[in-house]
């Protein structure tokens, strides 16, 4: 399980999850769209802030 925790901590994974949530926004009911937008933004920002180990 440690490898899974490390994988979800990578910048590329966070950015990819942010994109998936952003694509799924039109699929959720209108009352939950703002929540999904916030999750997508948080994941996208997490991908931007965290340094990608492949760039070192």
SULRACOR-V983749 format. One record per backbone hydrogen bond with DSSP energy under -1.0 kcal/mol. NH is the residue of the N-H (numbers start at 1). CO is the residue of the C=O. If there is no record, write none. Layout:
[[NH | CO] [NH | CO]]
//
This chain:
[[5 | 1] [6 | 2] [7 | 3] [8 | 4] [10 | 7] [14 | 10] [15 | 11] [16 | 12] [17 | 13] [18 | 14] [19 | 15] [20 | 16] [21 | 17] [22 | 18] [23 | 19] [24 | 20] [27 | 24] [28 | 25] [32 | 29] [36 | 32] [37 | 33] [38 | 34] [39 | 35] [40 | 36] [41 | 37] [42 | 38] [43 | 39] [44 | 40] [45 | 41] [46 | 42] [47 | 43] [48 | 44] [49 | 45] [50 | 46] [55 | 52]]
//
